[in-house]
Amino acid sequence: MADAREQHPTDRPTTAATAVLVAAPAGADETATLPLPAERTHTLATDVALVASFAAFVAVGALFSIPTGTGVPITLQTLAVILAGLVLGPRRGALAVLLYLGVGVAGVPVFAEGTSGLAVLAGVTGGYLVAFPLAAAVAGLLASAARQATGLARYLVLVASGITASALVVHPLGIANIAWRAGLSAEEAFRAGAIYFPGDVVKNLLAAAVAVAVFAHYPDLLRRRR
């Protein structure tokens, strides 16, 4: 005869894992009981670090400078600005570029050709500089569609986001300012600004490729747009 003190199987303590399995209906997918992977918690410190890092990246882009006849040198800033928007999202991307502009206006020589100060924004390059924060915001907003895309489709969405931001924001404001500051007609200013079109297409292709690589290693940056 079995010992009266022996517990019946149904009387044994139920663990949390067992409770989940018992509660699951018969025939349910067992994977449904597995916990979801924990997502990284984004803190204010993380946001500040990302914004500061991309502001510095925009400044580094200004170090590469090729003089042109328009007074606006060719730099890698457009690549950095669009990348900030694609990776960080509209708000943080714009904040990163605004931080860069603020540092330059404050007197730190982070603008193209080692310049700084408010006078640069009032000069012939001012249109492009003023357009940069808005371009980062537009690129970041449009790039949110990449969350629903994968592979080549994601890359193409990011490319389209960058090129659209450049075409609708950077070049119109930049060319308009060239016409104003240099006293050129609209046609003359457009021809002067057209020399930047091919290079910006290449920069947007590179920015999208870098963004795809970043999202592959840090998917939260794409899932949680700010």
N, C-alpha and C positions, 0 to 999 in steps of 0.2 A: 504494500500500500504506500502511496506517495506521501511524503511528509506534508502535514497540514500547513506548515509554514512556507512551503514552496509557492512562489508566486505564479499565478496563471499568466501566460504570455500577454494577455490583454491588460493585466494589472501593472505591467512594468512602466516605469516613468517614460514619458514621451518627450523626446528631444525636439528642438526647434526644426531640425531638418526633417524628422519623422512627421512632425505636424504638417509641414508643407506638403509632403507626399500624400498623407492621409486626406488632406483637404482637397487635393487635386482630383477632379473627376476621372472616372475610369476612361482609359483610352486617350487621355490628354498627352500632349507632347511633353516629354520629360524635360526638355531644354527650357520649358517655360518656368520651371522652378529654380533655375539658376539665377543668381543675382546679376544685375546689370553692371558692367564695368564702371568703376568710379570715374567721374569726370574731374579734370583739374579745376580747382577753384580760382577764379580770377579775382585778384585783389586790387586795391588802388595802387599798391606798390608795383604790381605787375604792369598795370596800365602806364604808370609814370615811366617805368624802365623801357617799355616798348616805344612810347612817344619820344623819349630822349634819344634812344638808339637810332630811330629813323630820322630824327632831326639832324643828328650827327652824320648820317649817311647822305642826306641832302647836301650838307656842307662839304663832304668829301667829293661829291659829284661836281661841285663848283671848281675843284682843283684842276680838273681836266678842262682846259679852255683853249679854243681855237678862234683867233680873231677873224672877224668878217668885215665887210665894207659897210654894214648897217649900224655898227656900234654895239650890236648884240652878239656876243661870242657864242660859239657852239660849245655846250657843256654836256655833262651826263646828269644834270639836275632833273631833266624831264623823266629819265628812267627812275631816279630815286623817288620823285614825287608820285609818279603813277604806282610804283611798287608799294609805297607807304599806304596808298589808298586800297590797293588790291589786298594786301596782307592784313592791315590793321582795321579796315572798315572805314566808313565815311567820317565818323566823328574823330576817332583817334588818328586817322590819316591826316585829316585837316589840322588837328591840333599839333601834330609833329611838324608840319610845314610852317604853321604859325609860330611855333617855338623857334624854328630856324630863322624866320624873318625877324622875330623879336630880338634874337641874339645879334643879327647883322645890323639892325637899326640902332641897337645899343652901342655899337662901335667895334664889335669883334669882326675882323676882316674875313667873313665867311662867304661873302658874295663872290661872283666870278671876278677873276683877275685881282683877287685880294682886296676888294673894295668893301666899304661898310658905310653905315650912316643913312639917315633919312633921305639925303640927296640922291642916293641910288634909286630909291623908289620913285623919285620925281624925274628921273632921267629916262633915256630911251629904252632901257631894259625894264623899267618899272611895270609895264603892262604884263610882261611875262611873270614877273615876281608876284604881282598881285593876283594873277590868275592861278598860281600854283596851289594855294589852299583849296580853292573851289574845285580845281581839277582833281585833287586827291579825294575830295568828298564825292564827286560824281563817279569817279572810277570805283571807289569803295562801295557806293550804293548799287551800281550796276553789277559789280562782281558778286553780289549776294546770290545772283542766279546760279553761280557755279556750285552751290551746295547741292543742287538737284542734278548736276552733271558729273560724269566720270571720264577718265581717260582723255582722249583727244577732244571730246566735246567740252570738257572743263577748260582745257587750254584755250580753245577757240572763244569761249565765253569771256575769259580773262583778257585775251587779245582785243576782242571787240570792245570791252569795257574801257581799256586804256586808250585805244585809238579814238573812241567816241569822246572821251574826256578831253583829249588833246585837240580834236577837231572842233569841238563845240565851245571850249573854254580857253585853252592856252593860246591857240593861234589867233582867234578873233580878237581877244583882248591885247595880245602882243602886237599884232599888226595895226590895230587901231591906235595904240600908243606910239608906234613908230611914225605913223602918218601925222599924229598931233605934234610930237616933239621934233621931228625932222622936217616938218612942213611939206610933206609929200602928199600927192593925190592918192585916192583910194587904190587906183590901179598900180601906181608906183610902189606904194606900201605893200600891196599884196605880192608883187614881184620880189620885193626885198625879203619878205617873210617866207616866200616859197622855198628858199634855199634850206629851210629847216625841216621841210616835210619828209624827205626820204630818211633822214637820220632819225626822226621821231618814230617813224614806222618800225625801224630796226630796234629802237629802244623799247618800244611797246612789246615787240616780240620777245625780247630778252626779259623784260619785267614779268611777263606772263609765265615764261619758263621758270624763272626763279620762284614766283609765287606758287606754282604747281609743286615744286620741290619742297618748299616750306610747308605747304598744307599736307604733304605726304608724311612729314615727320611731326607736325604739330596740327593735327586735324581740328583741335578746339578753336584755332584761329579762324577757321572757315565756318564751323558750326555756330560759334558765338560771335556774331558781327557786332562791332560797336562803332 
